[in-house]
Amino acid sequence: MAIYHLRLKVVSRSLGRAPRPGGATRRSAIAAAAYRSGERLYDITQGRWFDFDKPDVVHTEILAPTGAPSWVFDRQTLHNQIERSERRADAQLLREVEVTCPRELSRDQQIDLVRNFVREHYVNRGMVADIAIHCPQAADGLEQPHAHVLLTLRRLDASSPTGFSSTKERDWNEREDVARLVAEARKRFNDTGLEVDKDALDAAEALRNVSIWRAAWSTHANQALEAAGSEARIDHRTLEAQGIFRAPQISLGIARHIEKAYEYVRARVTQWVSIKHRADIYAEVEHYKKRDPMKLTDFVMRLGDMAEEFAASFRKPAHDIPEVDLER
């Protein structure tokens, strides 16, 4: 069945954690694009190639506003220019929109759906969009088609040496008047708790970009499903707003990979337990060596008995093995 999923996040240079020894010291627009597109791309700023094995990539393309220069449609050049346009060490580089495509649609229909949605709500506002559609295997064994859309945060500017405006387009994050309205409505509702103020907050929240985009994806997907002759539909609203009273399902995410790692984890834990027991024995031996040589001798004898008993448990004589009546 078709499911609703739209998630927004920002790709920034900041790692958000301490770098691992030998690992990346910062994030990169080129690395993000290489991972999502499955292409080998060169980062001029860092002087290194980024190449990821992504066999689940089934479609990539770049959409740009009318009149955009030709270099915008070259993925490597585009993202290197994005890097050049940002100077801060913790700069925000791209916005990513991730959406799940309905399984009920064919591959071409999924591509058209994503393309139309991105062009109407992002490209027509001046953003450049780098689209990659992935189709890995889902937890239920079927396909899990979804799209990653990387969006620029600056307008194209032919007069700039980087090809992008010297300032970010803040309205693509949130219009100032909408942000102010939401903040005031939230404060009022927090102060009063009245139902009328909750309705006012909901109305203000509906004006935010994220709310508009979430509702728009639902509309686009349902129109595509209807055109394809499918009765499936998706809904961006919460279960409560839909009048559905059940606990929401959680995303498995990394959990679906745990089964594959189980054997490795079990072996490592077994090894860790063995090492810990050995360390405890060594510690006890050192204690006896310092305190009482006679107890050390007794301890060594006990270890020998323990080893013999353990080995004997795997050497049961034949007469101890119960006979099986094959005629029964």
Residue pairs with C-beta under 8 A, 6 or more apart in sequence:
1 103
1 232
2 102
2 103
2 104
2 221
2 225
2 230
2 232
2 233
2 234
3 100
3 102
3 234
4 100
4 217
4 218
4 221
4 234
4 235
4 236
5 98
5 99
5 100
5 146
6 97
6 98
6 99
6 100
6 213
6 214
6 217
6 236
7 97
7 98
7 99
8 95
8 96
8 97
8 98
8 210
8 213
9 95
9 96
9 98
10 92
10 94
10 95
10 96
11 27
11 29
11 32
11 92
11 93
11 94
11 95
11 96
11 150
12 27
12 90
12 91
12 92
12 93
13 26
13 27
13 28
13 86
13 88
13 89
13 90
13 91
13 93
14 26
14 27
14 89
14 90
15 24
15 25
15 26
15 27
19 25
24 31
26 89
27 93
28 43
28 45
28 46
28 50
28 83
28 93
29 79
29 80
29 82
29 83
29 93
29 94
29 150
30 41
30 42
30 43
30 50
30 76
30 79
30 80
30 83
31 41
31 43
31 50
32 79
32 93
32 94
32 96
32 150
33 39
33 41
33 75
33 78
33 79
33 130
33 150
34 40
34 41
34 50
34 51
34 52
35 50
35 52
35 54
36 54
36 57
36 130
36 132
36 134
36 148
36 150
37 54
37 57
37 60
37 75
37 130
37 132
38 52
38 53
38 54
38 55
38 57
38 60
38 132
39 60
39 75
39 76
40 49
40 50
40 51
41 49
41 50
41 51
41 75
41 76
41 79
42 48
42 49
42 50
42 76
42 80
43 49
43 50
43 80
43 83
44 80
44 83
45 80
45 83
45 84
54 134
56 134
56 135
56 136
57 132
57 133
57 134
58 107
58 133
58 134
58 135
58 145
59 107
59 111
59 131
59 132
59 133
60 75
60 130
60 131
60 132
60 133
61 115
61 131
62 72
62 73
62 75
62 78
62 128
62 129
62 130
62 131
63 115
63 118
63 119
63 123
63 128
63 129
63 131
64 72
64 73
64 123
64 128
64 129
64 156
65 123
65 124
65 126
65 127
65 128
65 156
68 128
68 156
69 156
69 158
69 163
71 77
71 78
71 81
71 163
72 78
72 128
72 156
72 163
75 130
78 128
78 130
79 130
81 162
81 163
81 164
82 93
82 94
82 152
82 164
83 93
84 161
84 162
85 154
85 160
85 162
85 163
85 164
86 92
86 93
92 153
92 168
93 153
94 150
94 151
94 152
94 153
95 150
95 151
95 153
95 172
96 148
96 149
96 150
96 151
97 118
97 122
97 147
97 148
97 149
97 151
97 213
98 146
98 147
98 148
98 149
99 114
99 117
99 146
99 147
99 149
99 217
100 144
100 145
100 146
101 110
101 113
101 114
101 133
101 145
101 146
101 147
101 221
102 110
102 113
102 145
102 221
102 224
102 225
102 230
102 232
102 234
103 142
103 143
103 145
104 225
104 228
104 230
104 232
105 113
105 224
105 225
105 228
105 230
106 228
107 135
107 145
109 224
109 228
110 133
110 145
110 147
111 133
112 224
113 220
113 221
113 224
114 131
114 133
114 147
114 149
115 131
116 220
117 216
117 217
117 220
118 129
118 131
118 149
119 129
120 216
120 220
121 212
121 213
121 216
122 129
122 149
122 151
123 129
125 172
126 155
126 156
126 169
127 151
127 152
127 172
128 151
128 152
128 156
129 149
129 150
129 151
129 152
130 149
130 150
130 151
131 147
131 148
131 149
132 147
132 148
132 149
133 145
133 146
133 147
133 148
134 144
134 145
134 146
134 147
134 148
135 143
135 144
135 145
135 146
136 143
136 144
137 143
137 144
138 144
139 252
139 256
151 172
152 164
153 168
153 169
153 172
154 164
154 165
154 167
154 168
154 169
155 164
155 165
155 169
156 163
156 164
156 165
157 163
157 164
157 165
157 166
160 166
170 176
172 209
173 209
174 208
174 209
175 209
178 204
178 207
178 208
181 204
181 207
182 201
182 204
182 205
182 207
182 208
184 204
185 197
185 200
185 201
185 203
185 204
185 205
186 201
186 204
188 197
188 200
188 201
189 197
189 198
189 200
189 201
205 211
206 212
206 215
214 236
215 236
217 236
218 234
218 235
218 236
221 234
222 233
222 234
225 231
225 232
225 233
225 234
235 242
239 245
239 246
239 248
281 303
284 299
285 296
285 299
288 295
288 296
288 299
289 296
